[in-house]
Amino acid sequence: MRRLAMDRAKRLLFGSFLSSSQSSLTPGPASSCFPFSPFSSEAPMSLYKFPPVTVETINPKVKRCEYAVRGEIVSHAQRLQQELQTKPGSHPFDEILYCNIGNPQALGQQPITFFREVLALCDYPALLDRDETHALFSSDAIARAWEILDLIPDRATGAYSHSQGIKGLREAIAVGIAERDGFPANADDIFLTDGASPAVHMMMQLLIRSEKDGILCPIPQYPLYSASIALHGGCLVPYYLDEGKGWGLEIFELKQQLAVARTQSITVRALVVINPGNPTGQVLSEENQKEIVEFCRKEGLVLLADEISRSMGYGGDDLPLISFQSVSKGYYGECGKRGGYMEVTGLSSDVKEQIYKVASVNLCSNISGQILSSLVMNPPKVGDESYESYMAEKDEILSSLARRAKALEDAFNSLEGVTCNKAEGAMYLFPRLHLPQKAIKAAEAAKTAPDAYYARRLLDATGIVVVPGSGFGQVPGTWHIRSTILPPEDKIPAIISRLKAFHEAFMDEFRDQGVA
């Protein structure tokens, strides 16, 4: 009886709600989506016997999206790691060495002390009122924390901020950009984001209207861009970097690919430039960057790029430029803090209003990431208490990375059938594998790409995780792997030893007949 009474009450309640709601709604497309009351005898009974969501029924754009950096090889590595924990000695190695992703602190890199001191004080402002704080934190970290907290209403670092980011922090970033480039920057052009990835997605969402809208993207490229283009239903227009010239970007290649796309009725909206290169590790020359700017200006393209300086010859009004920055890269390596920004110049105010509207959907980026972005662009200066320790930490990280990059580059180049360009400014190497035909046929039999086959065999034999070059795109018929240079320096010799032993055995196993 009680259940019947409750059911009747629910029907009366919802019936009253529906009738009052429907009377106030203007008939339109949305009102026709639900033609029956859920309590009406006219409502059809569901006879659906299959799951409402399957791989076959999800958005096909999601299925087309791929992200090799955390793909099948990494999933297998995680399974092996779990087996090592539950069954020690079950594999010919005792640990998994993740060289697949630029995640420095996961591999032992320590955060910059000054940045973390300021973050700690901002996260827990009550520390600033304690006497012992002055003995534990540097004076400039304390002063910077007060400055930042005074920019935040009620010093509430756990509250939502302006959707574009805290105004005072954007102003601080603009000052940092101006000091770096020698040209003024405007805080209103800066959108703080959870790392650079949401900013890239936001711009793809803005630019791509249909599958006939194209984005010129380097090959090889970081799969964030190809994934974002796929998710938003656009067309990736590839341009190939020249491996023989240190992964250089040739303007004639851009012109050729643009012309081909236009003959196919594709409207190319933007050019993506990844500098320093990922996965390739190269740094574009200043002259090359100027050529890119001029190409975009002549062809009416939006330039989507990592930090591009105003010294490259563009003004705020004559080139649409979206410049991305992230606290994940560089010597700071604060990947998990998810801080970043994009600087939007050369677009009209009404377009920027649309970007702000999209940003507002996510309310705001996380406050710790916003604070960290401002710190990265405004580190300690000469005369500050933390300056010397900051410079010592920064220099040690960068010099260690340089040593590791050189050691791994030399190791790859010493292997039979492997060539590797220098890592000029990024934490990645992208060696080319000249594989025997027997190895390529074995990969075909296993229904996988040859470089993926090599990477899987390397993982199973050594515990070293790399990413197949096929996940980044490459010239057809060539094969690569991407490796970071991030494992701790004291582990690099062991990695090189394992790598050499595996490669020699692999080449011997698949050596073509008649080749000694």
C-alpha positions, 0 to 999 in steps of 0.5 A: 500500500505504501509503495502504491501511494508513493507511486501515485504521489510521484505521478501527481508530482511529475504530472503537475511539473510537466503540465506547468513546464509545457505550458510555459515552453515555446514550441520548437525543435527541442519540444518535439524530441519527447512527444509522450509523457512518461506516465501516459498510456500512449508512451510506447513500451521499450522493446530494445534488447541491445546495449544503448551504447556500443563501439559501433554506435558511438561518434565515429569521430571518436573512433578515428581519434588516436593518441599513440603516446598512451596507446597499445604499447603503453597499455602492455607496459602497464600490464608487465609492470603489474606482473613484476609487482605480483610475480617478481622475476617473471620477466628478464628485467626488474623494472619498466623504463618509460621513455614514451612520454615527456613526464619528467617528474615521473622519472625523478626530475625534481621541481623548482624549489621557488615555484613549489614554495610559492604554490604551497603558500598560496594553497594554504595562506594560513602559513603566511601568518606563522612565525616559523614560515620565515625559517622554512620559506625564502623571503621572495617566495613569501613576498610573491605569494602575498602578491599573488593572493592579493590578486585573488578575491578573498584570497580564495585559491579554491574558488572559480576565477574569471574564465579567461584566468585571473586578470592579475596573473594574465598581466604578470604573464604579459609582462614576462612575454614583453621582457622576453620578446622586447615587444608589449603584450596585452593581458586581454589577449591571454587565455589561461588553460589547463596545459596547452591541450585544451587551448589546441582543442578550443582553436580547432573547435573554433576553426573547423566547420566541416570535413572540408576545413583543413589544418596544415600539420607537420609530419611527424607531429605530436598526436594531440593535433591529429587527434583534435582535428579528427575529434572536431571533424576536420581534415589534416593536411600533411606537410613533411619535415625533411629528415635529411636536413635535421627535420627542417621545414621547407616552405616549398613543401608547405606551398605544394601541400596547400595547392594540393589541398585547394585542388581537392576543395579543402579550405585550409584554415591554419598552419600548425608549427611545433617548435621545438619539434615533437617528436623530432626534437629540432629547433627552427632557425630564426630565418625559417620562422620568418619565412613561415610568418610571411607564408601565413600572411600571404596565404591568409592562414592562422598560425598555430604555434608554440612560443613565437617571438614578435621579433619574427616580423609580425605585428598584432594586426597583420597575422592571426597568431595563436601562441601556446605555452605549457608548464609541462615542458622546459626545465620546469616539467610540471606536467601534472599541475596542468598549467598553460596559456594561449596568446591570441593576436591578430583576431577581431574582438568579436572572434575573441568574444566567441573564444571567451564564450567557449572558455566559459563553458569550462568555467575556468582553468585550475588556479594552481596551474594559473599561478604556476604559469605566472611563475614560469614567466616571472622567475626569480631575478638577480638580487632575489634571495632565491635567484642563485638556487633557482639558477643552479637548479635550472642549469643542472636540469638543462645540462643533465638533459643535454648529457642524456640527449647526447649519450642516447643520440650516440647510442642510437647512431652506433646501432646497425641500420639506425640513424638519429638526428640531434635533439636541439631543444626538446626532450625527444629523439626520433631515430629511423630504423632501417629494418630487414625485409624479414622483420617487415614481413614478420610485422605484416604477419603479426598485422602491425606496423614494423616500428610497432613490432620492433617497439613491442619486442624491445619492451618484452625483452628489456622493459624499455617503453618507446613509441612507434613512429607510425603513431606520429606519422612519417614518410611512407616506407620509413620507420621510426621510434620516439624516445624521451631523454628523461630517465635518470642520468644514472640509468642511461648506461643501463638503458643503452646496454639493454638497447644495444643487446636487444638490437643486435639480437633482433637484427641477427634474428631477422637478417636478410640472407647474404647480409653479414 
